[in-house]
């Protein structure tokens, strides 16, 4: 469920200015901001070169983990952090 776009933009402005957001009542707003941040990355978290392998191995956990381990270091670190966070 997407958060209200005006609230998402207001939250983005606060975070961009390093202000700690307060008064968040709708959990969809920060979730939408997180999704927006990932969409706006210059290069996707999982680079295009890995797309075919991800699609091929989506039902095989061992192969999927191998794909994650073959990601560039920073991409792997961010993906693992995101997974632990979620």
PyMOL Python script that loads the backbone (N, CA, C, O; Angstrom):
from pymol import cmd

cmd.read_pdbstr("""\
ATOM      1  N   UNK A   1       0.855  -1.163   0.000  1.00  0.00           N
ATOM      2  CA  UNK A   1       0.000   0.000   0.000  1.00  0.00           C
ATOM      3  C   UNK A   1       0.907   1.233   0.000  1.00  0.00           C
ATOM      4  O   UNK A   1       1.697   1.425   0.924  1.00  0.00           O
ATOM      5  N   UNK A   2       0.793   2.057  -1.024  1.00  0.00           N
ATOM      6  CA  UNK A   2       1.648   3.247  -1.051  1.00  0.00           C
ATOM      7  C   UNK A   2       1.202   4.289  -0.028  1.00  0.00           C
ATOM      8  O   UNK A   2       0.014   4.431   0.262  1.00  0.00           O
ATOM      9  N   UNK A   3       2.169   5.006   0.503  1.00  0.00           N
ATOM     10  CA  UNK A   3       1.869   6.097   1.422  1.00  0.00           C
ATOM     11  C   UNK A   3       1.431   7.335   0.654  1.00  0.00           C
ATOM     12  O   UNK A   3       1.674   7.447  -0.548  1.00  0.00           O
ATOM     13  N   UNK A   4       0.794   8.250   1.344  1.00  0.00           N
ATOM     14  CA  UNK A   4       0.376   9.510   0.740  1.00  0.00           C
ATOM     15  C   UNK A   4       1.601  10.221   0.172  1.00  0.00           C
ATOM     16  O   UNK A   4       2.579  10.442   0.885  1.00  0.00           O
ATOM     17  N   UNK A   5       1.548  10.580  -1.112  1.00  0.00           N
ATOM     18  CA  UNK A   5       2.720  11.130  -1.792  1.00  0.00           C
ATOM     19  C   UNK A   5       3.202  12.436  -1.159  1.00  0.00           C
ATOM     20  O   UNK A   5       4.405  12.692  -1.104  1.00  0.00           O
ATOM     21  N   UNK A   6       2.275  13.257  -0.687  1.00  0.00           N
ATOM     22  CA  UNK A   6       2.677  14.505  -0.037  1.00  0.00           C
ATOM     23  C   UNK A   6       3.420  14.228   1.261  1.00  0.00           C
ATOM     24  O   UNK A   6       4.408  14.895   1.567  1.00  0.00           O
ATOM     25  N   UNK A   7       2.954  13.257   2.019  1.00  0.00           N
ATOM     26  CA  UNK A   7       3.631  12.885   3.266  1.00  0.00           C
ATOM     27  C   UNK A   7       4.995  12.256   2.980  1.00  0.00           C
ATOM     28  O   UNK A   7       5.961  12.501   3.703  1.00  0.00           O
ATOM     29  N   UNK A   8       5.069  11.447   1.928  1.00  0.00           N
ATOM     30  CA  UNK A   8       6.343  10.825   1.550  1.00  0.00           C
ATOM     31  C   UNK A   8       7.351  11.903   1.170  1.00  0.00           C
ATOM     32  O   UNK A   8       8.505  11.858   1.598  1.00  0.00           O
ATOM     33  N   UNK A   9       6.916  12.872   0.366  1.00  0.00           N
ATOM     34  CA  UNK A   9       7.819  13.949  -0.046  1.00  0.00           C
ATOM     35  C   UNK A   9       8.252  14.800   1.141  1.00  0.00           C
ATOM     36  O   UNK A   9       9.409  15.215   1.213  1.00  0.00           O
ATOM     37  N   UNK A  10       7.335  15.067   2.078  1.00  0.00           N
ATOM     38  CA  UNK A  10       7.687  15.828   3.274  1.00  0.00           C
ATOM     39  C   UNK A  10       8.709  15.064   4.111  1.00  0.00           C
ATOM     40  O   UNK A  10       9.658  15.654   4.627  1.00  0.00           O
ATOM     41  N   UNK A  11       8.516  13.756   4.245  1.00  0.00           N
ATOM     42  CA  UNK A  11       9.462  12.930   4.996  1.00  0.00           C
ATOM     43  C   UNK A  11      10.817  12.904   4.298  1.00  0.00           C
ATOM     44  O   UNK A  11      11.858  12.973   4.951  1.00  0.00           O
ATOM     45  N   UNK A  12      10.802  12.805   2.985  1.00  0.00           N
ATOM     46  CA  UNK A  12      12.051  12.801   2.210  1.00  0.00           C
ATOM     47  C   UNK A  12      12.812  14.098   2.442  1.00  0.00           C
ATOM     48  O   UNK A  12      14.030  14.083   2.623  1.00  0.00           O
ATOM     49  N   UNK A  13      12.109  15.205   2.436  1.00  0.00           N
ATOM     50  CA  UNK A  13      12.743  16.496   2.673  1.00  0.00           C
ATOM     51  C   UNK A  13      13.376  16.543   4.063  1.00  0.00           C
ATOM     52  O   UNK A  13      14.497  17.028   4.220  1.00  0.00           O
ATOM     53  N   UNK A  14      12.664  16.042   5.064  1.00  0.00           N
ATOM     54  CA  UNK A  14      13.204  16.008   6.427  1.00  0.00           C
ATOM     55  C   UNK A  14      14.464  15.160   6.493  1.00  0.00           C
ATOM     56  O   UNK A  14      15.475  15.578   7.058  1.00  0.00           O
ATOM     57  N   UNK A  15      14.400  13.969   5.914  1.00  0.00           N
ATOM     58  CA  UNK A  15      15.542  13.048   5.965  1.00  0.00           C
ATOM     59  C   UNK A  15      16.720  13.629   5.188  1.00  0.00           C
ATOM     60  O   UNK A  15      17.865  13.518   5.626  1.00  0.00           O
ATOM     61  N   UNK A  16      16.449  14.249   4.036  1.00  0.00           N
ATOM     62  CA  UNK A  16      17.525  14.866   3.247  1.00  0.00           C
ATOM     63  C   UNK A  16      18.222  15.980   4.015  1.00  0.00           C
ATOM     64  O   UNK A  16      19.396  16.261   3.773  1.00  0.00           O
ATOM     65  N   UNK A  17      17.508  16.612   4.935  1.00  0.00           N
ATOM     66  CA  UNK A  17      18.085  17.684   5.751  1.00  0.00           C
ATOM     67  C   UNK A  17      18.617  17.163   7.080  1.00  0.00           C
ATOM     68  O   UNK A  17      18.943  17.953   7.966  1.00  0.00           O
ATOM     69  N   UNK A  18      18.707  15.852   7.229  1.00  0.00           N
ATOM     70  CA  UNK A  18      19.219  15.177   8.418  1.00  0.00           C
ATOM     71  C   UNK A  18      18.389  15.501   9.656  1.00  0.00           C
ATOM     72  O   UNK A  18      18.916  15.527  10.769  1.00  0.00           O
ATOM     73  N   UNK A  19      17.104  15.747   9.467  1.00  0.00           N
ATOM     74  CA  UNK A  19      16.208  15.967  10.594  1.00  0.00           C
ATOM     75  C   UNK A  19      15.560  14.645  10.977  1.00  0.00           C
ATOM     76  O   UNK A  19      15.174  13.863  10.108  1.00  0.00           O
ATOM     77  N   UNK A  20      15.445  14.400  12.253  1.00  0.00           N
ATOM     78  CA  UNK A  20      14.809  13.173  12.727  1.00  0.00           C
ATOM     79  C   UNK A  20      13.304  13.349  12.604  1.00  0.00           C
ATOM     80  O   UNK A  20      12.728  14.242  13.224  1.00  0.00           O
ATOM     81  N   UNK A  21      12.668  12.502  11.808  1.00  0.00           N
ATOM     82  CA  UNK A  21      11.219  12.645  11.634  1.00  0.00           C
ATOM     83  C   UNK A  21      10.464  12.325  12.928  1.00  0.00           C
ATOM     84  O   UNK A  21      10.836  11.427  13.683  1.00  0.00           O
ATOM     85  N   UNK A  22       9.416  13.073  13.152  1.00  0.00           N
ATOM     86  CA  UNK A  22       8.559  12.834  14.313  1.00  0.00           C
ATOM     87  C   UNK A  22       7.114  12.812  13.842  1.00  0.00           C
ATOM     88  O   UNK A  22       6.789  13.316  12.766  1.00  0.00           O
ATOM     89  N   UNK A  23       6.268  12.233  14.645  1.00  0.00           N
ATOM     90  CA  UNK A  23       4.834  12.243  14.364  1.00  0.00           C
ATOM     91  C   UNK A  23       4.409  11.350  13.216  1.00  0.00           C
ATOM     92  O   UNK A  23       3.357  11.575  12.618  1.00  0.00           O
ATOM     93  N   UNK A  24       5.200  10.344  12.898  1.00  0.00           N
ATOM     94  CA  UNK A  24       4.811   9.423  11.825  1.00  0.00           C
ATOM     95  C   UNK A  24       3.718   8.494  12.345  1.00  0.00           C
ATOM     96  O   UNK A  24       3.931   7.750  13.302  1.00  0.00           O
ATOM     97  N   UNK A  25       2.572   8.539  11.723  1.00  0.00           N
ATOM     98  CA  UNK A  25       1.470   7.683  12.150  1.00  0.00           C
ATOM     99  C   UNK A  25       1.176   6.575  11.146  1.00  0.00           C
ATOM    100  O   UNK A  25       0.725   5.493  11.521  1.00  0.00           O
ATOM    101  N   UNK A  26       1.430   6.849   9.873  1.00  0.00           N
ATOM    102  CA  UNK A  26       1.127   5.882   8.820  1.00  0.00           C
ATOM    103  C   UNK A  26       2.405   5.129   8.452  1.00  0.00           C
ATOM    104  O   UNK A  26       3.329   5.737   7.912  1.00  0.00           O
ATOM    105  N   UNK A  27       2.486   3.828   8.727  1.00  0.00           N
ATOM    106  CA  UNK A  27       3.704   3.086   8.409  1.00  0.00           C
ATOM    107  C   UNK A  27       3.980   2.984   6.908  1.00  0.00           C
ATOM    108  O   UNK A  27       5.093   2.654   6.501  1.00  0.00           O
ATOM    109  N   UNK A  28       2.971   3.265   6.093  1.00  0.00           N
ATOM    110  CA  UNK A  28       3.165   3.191   4.651  1.00  0.00           C
ATOM    111  C   UNK A  28       4.035   4.333   4.127  1.00  0.00           C
ATOM    112  O   UNK A  28       4.643   4.215   3.063  1.00  0.00           O
ATOM    113  N   UNK A  29       4.093   5.433   4.871  1.00  0.00           N
ATOM    114  CA  UNK A  29       4.880   6.586   4.433  1.00  0.00           C
ATOM    115  C   UNK A  29       6.381   6.267   4.466  1.00  0.00           C
ATOM    116  O   UNK A  29       7.037   6.415   3.436  1.00  0.00           O
ATOM    117  N   UNK A  30       6.960   5.832   5.605  1.00  0.00           N
ATOM    118  CA  UNK A  30       8.386   5.502   5.565  1.00  0.00           C
ATOM    119  C   UNK A  30       8.684   4.306   4.654  1.00  0.00           C
ATOM    120  O   UNK A  30       9.753   4.240   4.048  1.00  0.00           O
ATOM    121  N   UNK A  31       7.750   3.370   4.556  1.00  0.00           N
ATOM    122  CA  UNK A  31       7.961   2.232   3.647  1.00  0.00           C
ATOM    123  C   UNK A  31       8.024   2.723   2.200  1.00  0.00           C
ATOM    124  O   UNK A  31       8.843   2.249   1.413  1.00  0.00           O
ATOM    125  N   UNK A  32       7.159   3.669   1.859  1.00  0.00           N
ATOM    126  CA  UNK A  32       7.180   4.226   0.503  1.00  0.00           C
ATOM    127  C   UNK A  32       8.460   4.992   0.241  1.00  0.00           C
ATOM    128  O   UNK A  32       8.993   4.957  -0.868  1.00  0.00           O
ATOM    129  N   UNK A  33       8.958   5.687   1.259  1.00  0.00           N
ATOM    130  CA  UNK A  33      10.215   6.418   1.103  1.00  0.00           C
ATOM    131  C   UNK A  33      11.369   5.446   0.883  1.00  0.00           C
ATOM    132  O   UNK A  33      12.244   5.701   0.055  1.00  0.00           O
ATOM    133  N   UNK A  34      11.380   4.343   1.611  1.00  0.00           N
ATOM    134  CA  UNK A  34      12.424   3.334   1.418  1.00  0.00           C
ATOM    135  C   UNK A  34      12.368   2.777  -0.003  1.00  0.00           C
ATOM    136  O   UNK A  34      13.405   2.621  -0.648  1.00  0.00           O
ATOM    137  N   UNK A  35      11.178   2.478  -0.491  1.00  0.00           N
ATOM    138  CA  UNK A  35      11.041   1.974  -1.865  1.00  0.00           C
ATOM    139  C   UNK A  35      11.504   3.022  -2.877  1.00  0.00           C
ATOM    140  O   UNK A  35      12.163   2.696  -3.864  1.00  0.00           O
ATOM    141  N   UNK A  36      11.153   4.279  -2.621  1.00  0.00           N
ATOM    142  CA  UNK A  36      11.558   5.367  -3.508  1.00  0.00           C
ATOM    143  C   UNK A  36      13.080   5.477  -3.559  1.00  0.00           C
ATOM    144  O   UNK A  36      13.668   5.650  -4.626  1.00  0.00           O
ATOM    145  N   UNK A  37      13.701   5.373  -2.393  1.00  0.00           N
ATOM    146  CA  UNK A  37      15.155   5.463  -2.346  1.00  0.00           C
ATOM    147  C   UNK A  37      15.795   4.362  -3.197  1.00  0.00           C
ATOM    148  O   UNK A  37      16.730   4.630  -3.952  1.00  0.00           O
ATOM    149  N   UNK A  38      15.313   3.160  -3.082  1.00  0.00           N
ATOM    150  CA  UNK A  38      15.875   2.062  -3.883  1.00  0.00           C
ATOM    151  C   UNK A  38      15.593   2.250  -5.371  1.00  0.00           C
ATOM    152  O   UNK A  38      16.437   1.924  -6.205  1.00  0.00           O
ATOM    153  N   UNK A  39      14.415   2.772  -5.710  1.00  0.00           N
ATOM    154  CA  UNK A  39      14.105   3.016  -7.126  1.00  0.00           C
ATOM    155  C   UNK A  39      14.999   4.097  -7.727  1.00  0.00           C
ATOM    156  O   UNK A  39      15.310   4.049  -8.917  1.00  0.00           O
ATOM    157  N   UNK A  40      15.414   5.066  -6.920  1.00  0.00           N
ATOM    158  CA  UNK A  40      16.195   6.187  -7.425  1.00  0.00           C
ATOM    159  C   UNK A  40      17.700   5.918  -7.463  1.00  0.00           C
ATOM    160  O   UNK A  40      18.462   6.795  -7.871  1.00  0.00           O
ATOM    161  N   UNK A  41      18.139   4.754  -7.057  1.00  0.00           N
ATOM    162  CA  UNK A  41      19.563   4.434  -7.124  1.00  0.00           C
ATOM    163  C   UNK A  41      20.035   4.507  -8.571  1.00  0.00           C
ATOM    164  O   UNK A  41      19.325   4.094  -9.489  1.00  0.00           O
ATOM    165  N   UNK A  42      21.244   5.037  -8.764  1.00  0.00           N
ATOM    166  CA  UNK A  42      21.780   5.153 -10.120  1.00  0.00           C
ATOM    167  C   UNK A  42      21.903   3.772 -10.767  1.00  0.00           C
ATOM    168  O   UNK A  42      21.552   3.585 -11.932  1.00  0.00           O
ATOM    169  N   UNK A  43      22.402   2.822  -9.999  1.00  0.00           N
ATOM    170  CA  UNK A  43      22.467   1.433 -10.453  1.00  0.00           C
ATOM    171  C   UNK A  43      21.618   0.617  -9.489  1.00  0.00           C
ATOM    172  O   UNK A  43      21.696   0.824  -8.278  1.00  0.00           O
ATOM    173  N   UNK A  44      20.809  -0.305  -9.999  1.00  0.00           N
ATOM    174  CA  UNK A  44      19.954  -1.096  -9.105  1.00  0.00           C
ATOM    175  C   UNK A  44      20.781  -1.869  -8.076  1.00  0.00           C
ATOM    176  O   UNK A  44      21.949  -2.184  -8.302  1.00  0.00           O
ATOM    177  N   UNK A  45      20.148  -2.163  -6.950  1.00  0.00           N
ATOM    178  CA  UNK A  45      20.814  -2.924  -5.898  1.00  0.00           C
ATOM    179  C   UNK A  45      21.314  -4.258  -6.451  1.00  0.00           C
ATOM    180  O   UNK A  45      22.423  -4.695  -6.142  1.00  0.00           O
ATOM    181  N   UNK A  46      20.487  -4.893  -7.266  1.00  0.00           N
ATOM    182  CA  UNK A  46      20.920  -6.098  -7.983  1.00  0.00           C
ATOM    183  C   UNK A  46      21.157  -5.660  -9.424  1.00  0.00           C
ATOM    184  O   UNK A  46      20.201  -5.440 -10.168  1.00  0.00           O
ATOM    185  N   UNK A  47      22.431  -5.530  -9.829  1.00  0.00           N
ATOM    186  CA  UNK A  47      22.750  -4.999 -11.153  1.00  0.00           C
ATOM    187  C   UNK A  47      22.101  -5.799 -12.285  1.00  0.00           C
ATOM    188  O   UNK A  47      21.780  -6.979 -12.143  1.00  0.00           O
ATOM    189  N   UNK A  48      21.925  -5.117 -13.400  1.00  0.00           N
ATOM    190  CA  UNK A  48      21.286  -5.721 -14.564  1.00  0.00           C
ATOM    191  C   UNK A  48      21.979  -7.015 -14.999  1.00  0.00           C
ATOM    192  O   UNK A  48      21.327  -7.936 -15.490  1.00  0.00           O
ATOM    193  N   UNK A  49      23.300  -7.080 -14.817  1.00  0.00           N
ATOM    194  CA  UNK A  49      24.050  -8.278 -15.220  1.00  0.00           C
ATOM    195  C   UNK A  49      23.611  -9.525 -14.453  1.00  0.00           C
ATOM    196  O   UNK A  49      23.857 -10.643 -14.906  1.00  0.00           O
ATOM    197  N   UNK A  50      22.970  -9.349 -13.311  1.00  0.00           N
ATOM    198  CA  UNK A  50      22.561 -10.479 -12.469  1.00  0.00           C
ATOM    199  C   UNK A  50      21.085 -10.846 -12.651  1.00  0.00           C
ATOM    200  O   UNK A  50      20.601 -11.812 -12.062  1.00  0.00           O
ATOM    201  N   UNK A  51      20.384 -10.072 -13.465  1.00  0.00           N
ATOM    202  CA  UNK A  51      18.938 -10.266 -13.608  1.00  0.00           C
ATOM    203  C   UNK A  51      18.598 -11.686 -14.065  1.00  0.00           C
ATOM    204  O   UNK A  51      17.771 -12.357 -13.449  1.00  0.00           O
ATOM    205  N   UNK A  52      19.225 -12.133 -15.126  1.00  0.00           N
ATOM    206  CA  UNK A  52      18.908 -13.455 -15.684  1.00  0.00           C
ATOM    207  C   UNK A  52      19.180 -14.566 -14.674  1.00  0.00           C
ATOM    208  O   UNK A  52      18.391 -15.504 -14.566  1.00  0.00           O
ATOM    209  N   UNK A  53      20.272 -14.476 -13.941  1.00  0.00           N
ATOM    210  CA  UNK A  53      20.582 -15.501 -12.932  1.00  0.00           C
ATOM    211  C   UNK A  53      19.559 -15.470 -11.802  1.00  0.00           C
ATOM    212  O   UNK A  53      19.179 -16.518 -11.280  1.00  0.00           O
ATOM    213  N   UNK A  54      19.115 -14.287 -11.424  1.00  0.00           N
ATOM    214  CA  UNK A  54      18.093 -14.187 -10.367  1.00  0.00           C
ATOM    215  C   UNK A  54      16.795 -14.842 -10.814  1.00  0.00           C
ATOM    216  O   UNK A  54      16.171 -15.580 -10.052  1.00  0.00           O
ATOM    217  N   UNK A  55      16.397 -14.574 -12.033  1.00  0.00           N
ATOM    218  CA  UNK A  55      15.149 -15.145 -12.553  1.00  0.00           C
ATOM    219  C   UNK A  55      15.274 -16.658 -12.682  1.00  0.00           C
ATOM    220  O   UNK A  55      14.335 -17.391 -12.372  1.00  0.00           O
ATOM    221  N   UNK A  56      16.416 -17.116 -13.134  1.00  0.00           N
ATOM    222  CA  UNK A  56      16.630 -18.547 -13.339  1.00  0.00           C
ATOM    223  C   UNK A  56      16.607 -19.320 -12.029  1.00  0.00           C
ATOM    224  O   UNK A  56      16.105 -20.444 -11.992  1.00  0.00           O
ATOM    225  N   UNK A  57      17.137 -18.748 -10.954  1.00  0.00           N
ATOM    226  CA  UNK A  57      17.326 -19.477  -9.703  1.00  0.00           C
ATOM    227  C   UNK A  57      16.370 -19.077  -8.584  1.00  0.00           C
ATOM    228  O   UNK A  57      16.657 -19.327  -7.413  1.00  0.00           O
ATOM    229  N   UNK A  58      15.252 -18.467  -8.922  1.00  0.00           N
ATOM    230  CA  UNK A  58      14.372 -17.963  -7.854  1.00  0.00           C
ATOM    231  C   UNK A  58      13.757 -19.075  -7.012  1.00  0.00           C
ATOM    232  O   UNK A  58      13.352 -18.811  -5.879  1.00  0.00           O
ATOM    233  N   UNK A  59      13.669 -20.293  -7.508  1.00  0.00           N
ATOM    234  CA  UNK A  59      13.080 -21.395  -6.732  1.00  0.00           C
ATOM    235  C   UNK A  59      14.132 -22.260  -6.041  1.00  0.00           C
ATOM    236  O   UNK A  59      13.785 -23.187  -5.309  1.00  0.00           O
ATOM    237  N   UNK A  60      15.384 -21.971  -6.260  1.00  0.00           N
ATOM    238  CA  UNK A  60      16.467 -22.774  -5.706  1.00  0.00           C
ATOM    239  C   UNK A  60      17.227 -21.926  -4.675  1.00  0.00           C
ATOM    240  O   UNK A  60      18.050 -21.091  -5.051  1.00  0.00           O
ATOM    241  N   UNK A  61      16.958 -22.136  -3.382  1.00  0.00           N
ATOM    242  CA  UNK A  61      17.589 -21.283  -2.359  1.00  0.00           C
ATOM    243  C   UNK A  61      19.118 -21.288  -2.408  1.00  0.00           C
ATOM    244  O   UNK A  61      19.736 -20.235  -2.250  1.00  0.00           O
ATOM    245  N   UNK A  62      19.737 -22.443  -2.621  1.00  0.00           N
ATOM    246  CA  UNK A  62      21.197 -22.502  -2.650  1.00  0.00           C
ATOM    247  C   UNK A  62      21.752 -21.686  -3.810  1.00  0.00           C
ATOM    248  O   UNK A  62      22.741 -20.970  -3.651  1.00  0.00           O
ATOM    249  N   UNK A  63      21.123 -21.792  -4.969  1.00  0.00           N
ATOM    250  CA  UNK A  63      21.580 -21.035  -6.133  1.00  0.00           C
ATOM    251  C   UNK A  63      21.326 -19.532  -5.939  1.00  0.00           C
ATOM    252  O   UNK A  63      22.130 -18.701  -6.360  1.00  0.00           O
ATOM    253  N   UNK A  64      20.213 -19.200  -5.304  1.00  0.00           N
ATOM    254  CA  UNK A  64      19.904 -17.786  -5.040  1.00  0.00           C
ATOM    255  C   UNK A  64      20.940 -17.184  -4.097  1.00  0.00           C
ATOM    256  O   UNK A  64      21.379 -16.052  -4.299  1.00  0.00           O
ATOM    257  N   UNK A  65      21.329 -17.928  -3.078  1.00  0.00           N
ATOM    258  CA  UNK A  65      22.361 -17.466  -2.147  1.00  0.00           C
ATOM    259  C   UNK A  65      23.686 -17.298  -2.886  1.00  0.00           C
ATOM    260  O   UNK A  65      24.433 -16.357  -2.621  1.00  0.00           O
ATOM    261  N   UNK A  66      23.971 -18.202  -3.804  1.00  0.00           N
ATOM    262  CA  UNK A  66      25.205 -18.088  -4.591  1.00  0.00           C
ATOM    263  C   UNK A  66      25.195 -16.809  -5.431  1.00  0.00           C
ATOM    264  O   UNK A  66      26.229 -16.160  -5.586  1.00  0.00           O
ATOM    265  N   UNK A  67      24.047 -16.452  -5.965  1.00  0.00           N
ATOM    266  CA  UNK A  67      23.939 -15.205  -6.732  1.00  0.00           C
ATOM    267  C   UNK A  67      24.221 -14.018  -5.815  1.00  0.00           C
ATOM    268  O   UNK A  67      24.953 -13.102  -6.190  1.00  0.00           O
ATOM    269  N   UNK A  68      23.642 -14.033  -4.617  1.00  0.00           N
ATOM    270  CA  UNK A  68      23.879 -12.943  -3.666  1.00  0.00           C
ATOM    271  C   UNK A  68      25.361 -12.849  -3.332  1.00  0.00           C
ATOM    272  O   UNK A  68      25.908 -11.748  -3.260  1.00  0.00           O
ATOM    273  N   UNK A  69      26.010 -13.975  -3.130  1.00  0.00           N
ATOM    274  CA  UNK A  69      27.434 -13.970  -2.799  1.00  0.00           C
ATOM    275  C   UNK A  69      28.297 -13.479  -3.960  1.00  0.00           C
ATOM    276  O   UNK A  69      29.418 -13.019  -3.744  1.00  0.00           O
ATOM    277  N   UNK A  70      27.791 -13.571  -5.178  1.00  0.00           N
ATOM    278  CA  UNK A  70      28.573 -13.117  -6.329  1.00  0.00           C
ATOM    279  C   UNK A  70      28.341 -11.643  -6.665  1.00  0.00           C
ATOM    280  O   UNK A  70      28.973 -11.109  -7.576  1.00  0.00           O
ATOM    281  N   UNK A  71      27.437 -10.983  -5.933  1.00  0.00           N
ATOM    282  CA  UNK A  71      27.206  -9.556  -6.151  1.00  0.00           C
ATOM    283  C   UNK A  71      28.448  -8.754  -5.771  1.00  0.00           C
ATOM    284  O   UNK A  71      29.275  -9.219  -4.987  1.00  0.00           O
ATOM    285  N   UNK A  72      28.577  -7.548  -6.328  1.00  0.00           N
ATOM    286  CA  UNK A  72      29.657  -6.682  -5.852  1.00  0.00           C
ATOM    287  C   UNK A  72      29.523  -6.462  -4.344  1.00  0.00           C
ATOM    288  O   UNK A  72      28.417  -6.487  -3.805  1.00  0.00           O
ATOM    289  N   UNK A  73      30.645  -6.250  -3.672  1.00  0.00           N
ATOM    290  CA  UNK A  73      30.679  -6.215  -2.205  1.00  0.00           C
ATOM    291  C   UNK A  73      29.660  -5.251  -1.608  1.00  0.00           C
ATOM    292  O   UNK A  73      28.914  -5.631  -0.704  1.00  0.00           O
ATOM    293  N   UNK A  74      29.613  -4.017  -2.092  1.00  0.00           N
ATOM    294  CA  UNK A  74      28.711  -3.036  -1.489  1.00  0.00           C
ATOM    295  C   UNK A  74      27.254  -3.413  -1.732  1.00  0.00           C
ATOM    296  O   UNK A  74      26.416  -3.229  -0.848  1.00  0.00           O
ATOM    297  N   UNK A  75      26.941  -3.934  -2.906  1.00  0.00           N
ATOM    298  CA  UNK A  75      25.573  -4.367  -3.199  1.00  0.00           C
ATOM    299  C   UNK A  75      25.161  -5.500  -2.269  1.00  0.00           C
ATOM    300  O   UNK A  75      24.043  -5.526  -1.755  1.00  0.00           O
ATOM    301  N   UNK A  76      26.079  -6.431  -2.061  1.00  0.00           N
ATOM    302  CA  UNK A  76      25.792  -7.564  -1.177  1.00  0.00           C
ATOM    303  C   UNK A  76      25.570  -7.081   0.255  1.00  0.00           C
ATOM    304  O   UNK A  76      24.660  -7.556   0.935  1.00  0.00           O
ATOM    305  N   UNK A  77      26.387  -6.151   0.711  1.00  0.00           N
ATOM    306  CA  UNK A  77      26.255  -5.636   2.068  1.00  0.00           C
ATOM    307  C   UNK A  77      24.903  -4.929   2.262  1.00  0.00           C
ATOM    308  O   UNK A  77      24.226  -5.133   3.270  1.00  0.00           O
ATOM    309  N   UNK A  78      24.526  -4.103   1.291  1.00  0.00           N
ATOM    310  CA  UNK A  78      23.255  -3.376   1.400  1.00  0.00           C
ATOM    311  C   UNK A  78      22.082  -4.340   1.334  1.00  0.00           C
ATOM    312  O   UNK A  78      21.128  -4.205   2.101  1.00  0.00           O
ATOM    313  N   UNK A  79      22.137  -5.309   0.432  1.00  0.00           N
ATOM    314  CA  UNK A  79      21.053  -6.287   0.306  1.00  0.00           C
ATOM    315  C   UNK A  79      20.916  -7.102   1.595  1.00  0.00           C
ATOM    316  O   UNK A  79      19.802  -7.318   2.072  1.00  0.00           O
ATOM    317  N   UNK A  80      22.017  -7.548   2.150  1.00  0.00           N
ATOM    318  CA  UNK A  80      21.963  -8.325   3.393  1.00  0.00           C
ATOM    319  C   UNK A  80      21.425  -7.478   4.533  1.00  0.00           C
ATOM    320  O   UNK A  80      20.652  -7.970   5.355  1.00  0.00           O
ATOM    321  N   UNK A  81      21.823  -6.204   4.597  1.00  0.00           N
ATOM    322  CA  UNK A  81      21.308  -5.317   5.638  1.00  0.00           C
ATOM    323  C   UNK A  81      19.795  -5.154   5.479  1.00  0.00           C
ATOM    324  O   UNK A  81      19.051  -5.222   6.457  1.00  0.00           O
ATOM    325  N   UNK A  82      19.351  -4.939   4.248  1.00  0.00           N
ATOM    326  CA  UNK A  82      17.922  -4.768   3.985  1.00  0.00           C
ATOM    327  C   UNK A  82      17.143  -6.019   4.381  1.00  0.00           C
ATOM    328  O   UNK A  82      16.076  -5.913   4.986  1.00  0.00           O
ATOM    329  N   UNK A  83      17.651  -7.179   4.055  1.00  0.00           N
ATOM    330  CA  UNK A  83      16.974  -8.434   4.386  1.00  0.00           C
ATOM    331  C   UNK A  83      16.874  -8.599   5.898  1.00  0.00           C
ATOM    332  O   UNK A  83      15.824  -8.969   6.422  1.00  0.00           O
ATOM    333  N   UNK A  84      17.982  -8.320   6.598  1.00  0.00           N
ATOM    334  CA  UNK A  84      17.943  -8.417   8.070  1.00  0.00           C
ATOM    335  C   UNK A  84      16.962  -7.401   8.651  1.00  0.00           C
ATOM    336  O   UNK A  84      16.236  -7.714   9.595  1.00  0.00           O
ATOM    337  N   UNK A  85      16.933  -6.195   8.100  1.00  0.00           N
ATOM    338  CA  UNK A  85      16.037  -5.157   8.576  1.00  0.00           C
ATOM    339  C   UNK A  85      14.583  -5.562   8.393  1.00  0.00           C
ATOM    340  O   UNK A  85      13.758  -5.374   9.287  1.00  0.00           O
ATOM    341  N   UNK A  86      14.282  -6.111   7.243  1.00  0.00           N
ATOM    342  CA  UNK A  86      12.897  -6.493   6.960  1.00  0.00           C
ATOM    343  C   UNK A  86      12.516  -7.745   7.729  1.00  0.00           C
ATOM    344  O   UNK A  86      11.385  -8.218   7.618  1.00  0.00           O
TER     345      UNK A  86
END
""", "prot")
cmd.dss("prot")
cmd.show_as("cartoon", "prot")
cmd.util.cbc("prot")
cmd.orient("prot")
